[in-house]
Amino acid sequence: MSVQEKIKPAAAATAVPDDMEMLRAAVELTRDISTARAAIYWPDMLLSAVVGYAALAGAILAESWVVALGCAALAVLALYRALLFIHELTHIHRTALPGFRTVWNMAVGVPMLTPSFMYENVHTLHHARTRYGTAEDPEYLPLALMKPWSLPAFILIAALLPIGLLIRGALLVPLGALIPPLRKLVWERASSLSINPDFRRRPPEGDFARMVHWQEAGTMVWSWALLASTQVFGWRPLLIALVVVSATAVFNQIRTLVAHLWQNDGEAMTVTAQYLDSVNVPPPGLWAELWAPVGLRYHALHHLLPSMPYHSLAEAHRRLVGKLGNGSTYARANYPGLFPLVARIARSTMVRGR
């Protein structure tokens, strides 16, 4: 089979009818596992954060480069896992885990300059039935239909993210408080974890606006504290921390790169088409839990059941495979691992770039 035959035309994806048997099974088979369990969320998030910060401290304090690199690698993995709980915060009901959002922001979001407002009320647009894969989707780019250079550019942008976040918190936020047009620009263009460059964020309202105010204030103060720390400890600790966060952002961007097939050309899609444009990497893959933790190895399943807590996705997957079988529509979104997915998208960009 030729490369051209392997790459499904984008127009075909929009014509996929909904598989009602799969959609019904996804709901009916998982009702009893749809509740977020505090006994799992709290220790997982807190332990990830503690291990991440301890490893970061080890990377900063270690005298041996070997030890420093080992600690930095552990810090990347642990902080990456802790950060990805921001995804859960956008989907769980606000009353499901009392205090979890506040503690996550204090322990992870603000210290990592990525408070939860940067994802809340943004990521849910990606799941909107008529927005997914369209120009109004903040988290979608037709990467498989773009030029080959778009993939390395996509990764490079993530590597620069921590510098951008530090500039945003230390400079743009306080200036925006004094200059309303700048504040509007920063909010619309630099206040969301989106990848669609045409996305413009709407102004916050009500309780969400008040939450944004306090999270912005915390991020601004923390940014100033980080810069001020260089006068006491020098630049080395901050630079190491920025490198760790940069590696974490790159890790996440690579995961994002393979979370979808990115084959839609802007038309609205059925739920089944959205599912098939998304990716599961279920067991027996050994490494997916490291590069797609907190349930994100089941990203296609997540698009069927957006509110399903991460700790239930593996069981939901087992039930659906058992019910629908390996030849079903459900099985078509399952892939063996990271590298085949990257290669698939890279081949597609080369075909489209000719």
Secondary structure, 3 states (H helix, E strand, C coil): CCHHHHCCCHHHHHCCCCCHHHHHHHHHCCHHHCCCCHHHHHHHHHHHHHHHHHHHHHHHHCCCHHHHHHHHHHHHHHHHHHHCHHHHHCCCCCCCCCCHHHHHHHHHHCCCCCCHHHCCCCHHHHCCCCCCCCCCCCCCCCHHHCCCCHHHHHHHHHHCHHHHHHHHHHHHHHHHHHCHHHHHHHHHHHCCCCCCCCCCCCCCCHHHHHHHHHHHHHHHHHHHHHHHHHHHHCCHHHHHHHHHHHHHHHHHHHHHHCCECCCCCCCCCCHHHHHHCECECCCCCCCHHHHCCCCCCEHHHHHHCCCCCHHHHHHHHHHHHHHHCCCCCHHHHECCCHHHHHHHHHHHHHHHCC
